[in-house]
């Protein structure tokens, strides 16, 4: 799996992948099944977007080369399916980003996460629940 580079100015999968790669991954995840190049091309160009078939095919192959998609052939048709669910992908991205921040900036990261995310009683209670569960895991 390639090293992920997090780009905070982008959203969704494109925060780690290129913009077109992210868009294509979203299409494949939404389908929840293997898709052919024509299927992906049709989905990406819905609404009149101009994008060549060969560009979509190249991105699908690049994503397969990077281990993001699995490529299979049935006769003359090539199908692509995600190697990880969107949820697994997102969890890995968050883990990578938070681990890097913690390694490079230490304790200020924890304080900033709490300041940014614990904005109401409900969220603070969720933090406390997660911390208690983690403490229990470490003790047991």
Biotite code that builds the C-alpha atoms (Angstrom):
import biotite.structure as struc

atoms = struc.array([
    struc.Atom([0.000, 0.000, 0.000], chain_id="A", res_id=1, res_name="UNK", atom_name="CA", element="C"),
    struc.Atom([1.429, 3.418, -0.894], chain_id="A", res_id=2, res_name="UNK", atom_name="CA", element="C"),
    struc.Atom([2.273, 5.991, 1.747], chain_id="A", res_id=3, res_name="UNK", atom_name="CA", element="C"),
    struc.Atom([-0.665, 8.316, 2.199], chain_id="A", res_id=4, res_name="UNK", atom_name="CA", element="C"),
    struc.Atom([-0.197, 12.067, 2.001], chain_id="A", res_id=5, res_name="UNK", atom_name="CA", element="C"),
    struc.Atom([-2.958, 13.935, 3.792], chain_id="A", res_id=6, res_name="UNK", atom_name="CA", element="C"),
    struc.Atom([-4.077, 17.164, 2.100], chain_id="A", res_id=7, res_name="UNK", atom_name="CA", element="C"),
    struc.Atom([-6.233, 19.092, 4.599], chain_id="A", res_id=8, res_name="UNK", atom_name="CA", element="C"),
    struc.Atom([-7.657, 21.399, 1.911], chain_id="A", res_id=9, res_name="UNK", atom_name="CA", element="C"),
    struc.Atom([-9.434, 18.513, 0.174], chain_id="A", res_id=10, res_name="UNK", atom_name="CA", element="C"),
    struc.Atom([-12.392, 16.498, 1.367], chain_id="A", res_id=11, res_name="UNK", atom_name="CA", element="C"),
    struc.Atom([-13.313, 12.831, 1.363], chain_id="A", res_id=12, res_name="UNK", atom_name="CA", element="C"),
    struc.Atom([-11.027, 10.297, -0.273], chain_id="A", res_id=13, res_name="UNK", atom_name="CA", element="C"),
    struc.Atom([-9.423, 13.106, -2.296], chain_id="A", res_id=14, res_name="UNK", atom_name="CA", element="C"),
    struc.Atom([-7.785, 14.331, 0.944], chain_id="A", res_id=15, res_name="UNK", atom_name="CA", element="C"),
    struc.Atom([-5.398, 11.389, 0.500], chain_id="A", res_id=16, res_name="UNK", atom_name="CA", element="C"),
    struc.Atom([-5.834, 10.420, -3.144], chain_id="A", res_id=17, res_name="UNK", atom_name="CA", element="C"),
    struc.Atom([-5.808, 12.653, -6.178], chain_id="A", res_id=18, res_name="UNK", atom_name="CA", element="C"),
    struc.Atom([-9.121, 14.404, -6.952], chain_id="A", res_id=19, res_name="UNK", atom_name="CA", element="C"),
    struc.Atom([-10.070, 12.044, -9.797], chain_id="A", res_id=20, res_name="UNK", atom_name="CA", element="C"),
    struc.Atom([-8.812, 9.021, -7.869], chain_id="A", res_id=21, res_name="UNK", atom_name="CA", element="C"),
    struc.Atom([-11.005, 10.051, -4.943], chain_id="A", res_id=22, res_name="UNK", atom_name="CA", element="C"),
    struc.Atom([-14.021, 10.524, -7.174], chain_id="A", res_id=23, res_name="UNK", atom_name="CA", element="C"),
    struc.Atom([-13.533, 7.129, -8.799], chain_id="A", res_id=24, res_name="UNK", atom_name="CA", element="C"),
    struc.Atom([-13.087, 5.422, -5.417], chain_id="A", res_id=25, res_name="UNK", atom_name="CA", element="C"),
    struc.Atom([-16.365, 7.012, -4.270], chain_id="A", res_id=26, res_name="UNK", atom_name="CA", element="C"),
    struc.Atom([-18.095, 5.549, -7.353], chain_id="A", res_id=27, res_name="UNK", atom_name="CA", element="C"),
    struc.Atom([-16.672, 2.071, -6.705], chain_id="A", res_id=28, res_name="UNK", atom_name="CA", element="C"),
    struc.Atom([-17.552, 2.196, -2.990], chain_id="A", res_id=29, res_name="UNK", atom_name="CA", element="C"),
    struc.Atom([-21.099, 3.337, -3.781], chain_id="A", res_id=30, res_name="UNK", atom_name="CA", element="C"),
    struc.Atom([-21.578, 0.429, -6.186], chain_id="A", res_id=31, res_name="UNK", atom_name="CA", element="C"),
    struc.Atom([-20.511, -2.056, -3.493], chain_id="A", res_id=32, res_name="UNK", atom_name="CA", element="C"),
    struc.Atom([-19.535, -4.518, -6.235], chain_id="A", res_id=33, res_name="UNK", atom_name="CA", element="C"),
    struc.Atom([-16.935, -4.915, -8.947], chain_id="A", res_id=34, res_name="UNK", atom_name="CA", element="C"),
    struc.Atom([-17.391, -2.453, -11.801], chain_id="A", res_id=35, res_name="UNK", atom_name="CA", element="C"),
    struc.Atom([-16.208, -2.482, -15.400], chain_id="A", res_id=36, res_name="UNK", atom_name="CA", element="C"),
    struc.Atom([-14.407, 0.472, -16.958], chain_id="A", res_id=37, res_name="UNK", atom_name="CA", element="C"),
    struc.Atom([-17.525, 1.455, -18.968], chain_id="A", res_id=38, res_name="UNK", atom_name="CA", element="C"),
    struc.Atom([-19.628, 1.360, -15.762], chain_id="A", res_id=39, res_name="UNK", atom_name="CA", element="C"),
    struc.Atom([-17.202, 3.637, -13.931], chain_id="A", res_id=40, res_name="UNK", atom_name="CA", element="C"),
    struc.Atom([-16.856, 5.966, -16.941], chain_id="A", res_id=41, res_name="UNK", atom_name="CA", element="C"),
    struc.Atom([-20.641, 6.260, -17.211], chain_id="A", res_id=42, res_name="UNK", atom_name="CA", element="C"),
    struc.Atom([-20.972, 7.039, -13.473], chain_id="A", res_id=43, res_name="UNK", atom_name="CA", element="C"),
    struc.Atom([-18.200, 9.639, -13.485], chain_id="A", res_id=44, res_name="UNK", atom_name="CA", element="C"),
    struc.Atom([-19.495, 11.422, -16.602], chain_id="A", res_id=45, res_name="UNK", atom_name="CA", element="C"),
    struc.Atom([-23.145, 11.488, -15.516], chain_id="A", res_id=46, res_name="UNK", atom_name="CA", element="C"),
    struc.Atom([-24.421, 15.021, -15.662], chain_id="A", res_id=47, res_name="UNK", atom_name="CA", element="C"),
    struc.Atom([-22.334, 15.978, -18.679], chain_id="A", res_id=48, res_name="UNK", atom_name="CA", element="C"),
    struc.Atom([-18.816, 15.963, -17.258], chain_id="A", res_id=49, res_name="UNK", atom_name="CA", element="C"),
    struc.Atom([-16.249, 15.629, -20.038], chain_id="A", res_id=50, res_name="UNK", atom_name="CA", element="C"),
    struc.Atom([-13.753, 12.907, -19.221], chain_id="A", res_id=51, res_name="UNK", atom_name="CA", element="C"),
    struc.Atom([-12.263, 10.430, -21.652], chain_id="A", res_id=52, res_name="UNK", atom_name="CA", element="C"),
    struc.Atom([-12.745, 6.704, -21.306], chain_id="A", res_id=53, res_name="UNK", atom_name="CA", element="C"),
    struc.Atom([-8.966, 6.250, -21.458], chain_id="A", res_id=54, res_name="UNK", atom_name="CA", element="C"),
    struc.Atom([-8.467, 8.661, -18.515], chain_id="A", res_id=55, res_name="UNK", atom_name="CA", element="C"),
    struc.Atom([-10.897, 6.664, -16.377], chain_id="A", res_id=56, res_name="UNK", atom_name="CA", element="C"),
    struc.Atom([-9.233, 3.402, -17.411], chain_id="A", res_id=57, res_name="UNK", atom_name="CA", element="C"),
    struc.Atom([-5.778, 4.805, -16.578], chain_id="A", res_id=58, res_name="UNK", atom_name="CA", element="C"),
    struc.Atom([-6.895, 5.956, -13.119], chain_id="A", res_id=59, res_name="UNK", atom_name="CA", element="C"),
    struc.Atom([-8.545, 2.598, -12.407], chain_id="A", res_id=60, res_name="UNK", atom_name="CA", element="C"),
    struc.Atom([-5.315, 0.825, -13.363], chain_id="A", res_id=61, res_name="UNK", atom_name="CA", element="C"),
    struc.Atom([-3.251, 3.233, -11.240], chain_id="A", res_id=62, res_name="UNK", atom_name="CA", element="C"),
    struc.Atom([-5.514, 2.582, -8.251], chain_id="A", res_id=63, res_name="UNK", atom_name="CA", element="C"),
    struc.Atom([-5.093, -1.157, -8.817], chain_id="A", res_id=64, res_name="UNK", atom_name="CA", element="C"),
    struc.Atom([-1.297, -0.743, -9.024], chain_id="A", res_id=65, res_name="UNK", atom_name="CA", element="C"),
    struc.Atom([-1.414, 1.144, -5.705], chain_id="A", res_id=66, res_name="UNK", atom_name="CA", element="C"),
    struc.Atom([-3.420, -1.663, -4.095], chain_id="A", res_id=67, res_name="UNK", atom_name="CA", element="C"),
    struc.Atom([-6.600, 0.409, -3.700], chain_id="A", res_id=68, res_name="UNK", atom_name="CA", element="C"),
    struc.Atom([-8.545, -1.657, -6.239], chain_id="A", res_id=69, res_name="UNK", atom_name="CA", element="C"),
    struc.Atom([-8.484, -5.319, -7.158], chain_id="A", res_id=70, res_name="UNK", atom_name="CA", element="C"),
    struc.Atom([-8.536, -6.025, -10.884], chain_id="A", res_id=71, res_name="UNK", atom_name="CA", element="C"),
    struc.Atom([-10.140, -9.170, -12.306], chain_id="A", res_id=72, res_name="UNK", atom_name="CA", element="C"),
    struc.Atom([-10.979, -10.257, -15.826], chain_id="A", res_id=73, res_name="UNK", atom_name="CA", element="C"),
    struc.Atom([-14.025, -12.082, -17.061], chain_id="A", res_id=74, res_name="UNK", atom_name="CA", element="C"),
    struc.Atom([-13.489, -12.818, -20.715], chain_id="A", res_id=75, res_name="UNK", atom_name="CA", element="C"),
    struc.Atom([-12.545, -9.554, -22.378], chain_id="A", res_id=76, res_name="UNK", atom_name="CA", element="C"),
    struc.Atom([-14.008, -7.377, -19.615], chain_id="A", res_id=77, res_name="UNK", atom_name="CA", element="C"),
    struc.Atom([-11.904, -6.043, -16.737], chain_id="A", res_id=78, res_name="UNK", atom_name="CA", element="C"),
    struc.Atom([-13.623, -5.404, -13.418], chain_id="A", res_id=79, res_name="UNK", atom_name="CA", element="C"),
    struc.Atom([-12.397, -3.343, -10.484], chain_id="A", res_id=80, res_name="UNK", atom_name="CA", element="C"),
    struc.Atom([-13.431, -3.665, -6.832], chain_id="A", res_id=81, res_name="UNK", atom_name="CA", element="C"),
    struc.Atom([-12.224, -1.850, -3.732], chain_id="A", res_id=82, res_name="UNK", atom_name="CA", element="C"),
    struc.Atom([-9.685, -3.745, -1.633], chain_id="A", res_id=83, res_name="UNK", atom_name="CA", element="C"),
    struc.Atom([-10.991, -1.972, 1.499], chain_id="A", res_id=84, res_name="UNK", atom_name="CA", element="C"),
    struc.Atom([-14.351, -0.561, 2.432], chain_id="A", res_id=85, res_name="UNK", atom_name="CA", element="C"),
    struc.Atom([-14.722, 3.216, 2.680], chain_id="A", res_id=86, res_name="UNK", atom_name="CA", element="C"),
    struc.Atom([-14.882, 2.824, 6.473], chain_id="A", res_id=87, res_name="UNK", atom_name="CA", element="C"),
    struc.Atom([-11.623, 0.829, 6.575], chain_id="A", res_id=88, res_name="UNK", atom_name="CA", element="C"),
    struc.Atom([-9.950, 3.365, 4.280], chain_id="A", res_id=89, res_name="UNK", atom_name="CA", element="C"),
    struc.Atom([-11.112, 6.297, 6.430], chain_id="A", res_id=90, res_name="UNK", atom_name="CA", element="C"),
    struc.Atom([-10.008, 4.577, 9.645], chain_id="A", res_id=91, res_name="UNK", atom_name="CA", element="C"),
    struc.Atom([-6.542, 3.992, 8.164], chain_id="A", res_id=92, res_name="UNK", atom_name="CA", element="C"),
    struc.Atom([-6.265, 7.624, 7.026], chain_id="A", res_id=93, res_name="UNK", atom_name="CA", element="C"),
    struc.Atom([-7.274, 8.941, 10.456], chain_id="A", res_id=94, res_name="UNK", atom_name="CA", element="C"),
    struc.Atom([-4.876, 6.549, 12.170], chain_id="A", res_id=95, res_name="UNK", atom_name="CA", element="C"),
    struc.Atom([-2.007, 7.616, 9.919], chain_id="A", res_id=96, res_name="UNK", atom_name="CA", element="C"),
    struc.Atom([-2.672, 11.340, 10.381], chain_id="A", res_id=97, res_name="UNK", atom_name="CA", element="C"),
    struc.Atom([-3.167, 11.189, 14.151], chain_id="A", res_id=98, res_name="UNK", atom_name="CA", element="C"),
    struc.Atom([-0.132, 8.935, 14.651], chain_id="A", res_id=99, res_name="UNK", atom_name="CA", element="C"),
    struc.Atom([2.033, 11.292, 12.624], chain_id="A", res_id=100, res_name="UNK", atom_name="CA", element="C"),
    struc.Atom([0.778, 14.348, 14.517], chain_id="A", res_id=101, res_name="UNK", atom_name="CA", element="C"),
    struc.Atom([1.320, 12.645, 17.885], chain_id="A", res_id=102, res_name="UNK", atom_name="CA", element="C"),
    struc.Atom([4.817, 11.465, 16.900], chain_id="A", res_id=103, res_name="UNK", atom_name="CA", element="C"),
    struc.Atom([5.846, 14.905, 15.598], chain_id="A", res_id=104, res_name="UNK", atom_name="CA", element="C"),
    struc.Atom([4.072, 17.216, 18.039], chain_id="A", res_id=105, res_name="UNK", atom_name="CA", element="C"),
    struc.Atom([3.410, 15.163, 21.179], chain_id="A", res_id=106, res_name="UNK", atom_name="CA", element="C"),
    struc.Atom([1.078, 16.357, 23.942], chain_id="A", res_id=107, res_name="UNK", atom_name="CA", element="C"),
    struc.Atom([-0.188, 19.522, 22.192], chain_id="A", res_id=108, res_name="UNK", atom_name="CA", element="C"),
    struc.Atom([-1.973, 17.230, 19.717], chain_id="A", res_id=109, res_name="UNK", atom_name="CA", element="C"),
    struc.Atom([-4.039, 15.646, 22.485], chain_id="A", res_id=110, res_name="UNK", atom_name="CA", element="C"),
    struc.Atom([-4.949, 19.036, 23.946], chain_id="A", res_id=111, res_name="UNK", atom_name="CA", element="C"),
    struc.Atom([-5.879, 20.401, 20.520], chain_id="A", res_id=112, res_name="UNK", atom_name="CA", element="C"),
    struc.Atom([-8.034, 17.375, 19.682], chain_id="A", res_id=113, res_name="UNK", atom_name="CA", element="C"),
    struc.Atom([-9.938, 17.810, 22.929], chain_id="A", res_id=114, res_name="UNK", atom_name="CA", element="C"),
    struc.Atom([-10.299, 21.586, 22.374], chain_id="A", res_id=115, res_name="UNK", atom_name="CA", element="C"),
    struc.Atom([-11.500, 21.126, 18.800], chain_id="A", res_id=116, res_name="UNK", atom_name="CA", element="C"),
    struc.Atom([-13.766, 18.131, 19.308], chain_id="A", res_id=117, res_name="UNK", atom_name="CA", element="C"),
    struc.Atom([-15.106, 18.206, 22.878], chain_id="A", res_id=118, res_name="UNK", atom_name="CA", element="C"),
    struc.Atom([-17.461, 21.135, 22.352], chain_id="A", res_id=119, res_name="UNK", atom_name="CA", element="C"),
    struc.Atom([-20.511, 19.981, 24.330], chain_id="A", res_id=120, res_name="UNK", atom_name="CA", element="C"),
    struc.Atom([-21.478, 17.674, 27.198], chain_id="A", res_id=121, res_name="UNK", atom_name="CA", element="C"),
    struc.Atom([-22.486, 14.871, 24.843], chain_id="A", res_id=122, res_name="UNK", atom_name="CA", element="C"),
    struc.Atom([-19.133, 14.869, 23.064], chain_id="A", res_id=123, res_name="UNK", atom_name="CA", element="C"),
    struc.Atom([-17.207, 15.103, 26.338], chain_id="A", res_id=124, res_name="UNK", atom_name="CA", element="C"),
    struc.Atom([-19.175, 12.077, 27.579], chain_id="A", res_id=125, res_name="UNK", atom_name="CA", element="C"),
    struc.Atom([-18.221, 10.225, 24.379], chain_id="A", res_id=126, res_name="UNK", atom_name="CA", element="C"),
    struc.Atom([-14.540, 11.070, 24.953], chain_id="A", res_id=127, res_name="UNK", atom_name="CA", element="C"),
    struc.Atom([-14.839, 9.772, 28.520], chain_id="A", res_id=128, res_name="UNK", atom_name="CA", element="C"),
    struc.Atom([-16.536, 6.579, 27.324], chain_id="A", res_id=129, res_name="UNK", atom_name="CA", element="C"),
    struc.Atom([-13.821, 5.926, 24.721], chain_id="A", res_id=130, res_name="UNK", atom_name="CA", element="C"),
    struc.Atom([-11.047, 6.649, 27.237], chain_id="A", res_id=131, res_name="UNK", atom_name="CA", element="C"),
    struc.Atom([-12.643, 4.330, 29.815], chain_id="A", res_id=132, res_name="UNK", atom_name="CA", element="C"),
    struc.Atom([-12.940, 1.543, 27.231], chain_id="A", res_id=133, res_name="UNK", atom_name="CA", element="C"),
    struc.Atom([-9.306, 1.990, 26.208], chain_id="A", res_id=134, res_name="UNK", atom_name="CA", element="C"),
    struc.Atom([-8.161, 1.945, 29.856], chain_id="A", res_id=135, res_name="UNK", atom_name="CA", element="C"),
    struc.Atom([-10.108, -1.276, 30.351], chain_id="A", res_id=136, res_name="UNK", atom_name="CA", element="C"),
    struc.Atom([-8.418, -2.824, 27.287], chain_id="A", res_id=137, res_name="UNK", atom_name="CA", element="C"),
    struc.Atom([-4.971, -1.858, 28.559], chain_id="A", res_id=138, res_name="UNK", atom_name="CA", element="C"),
    struc.Atom([-5.657, -3.220, 32.044], chain_id="A", res_id=139, res_name="UNK", atom_name="CA", element="C"),
    struc.Atom([-7.208, -6.476, 30.848], chain_id="A", res_id=140, res_name="UNK", atom_name="CA", element="C"),
])
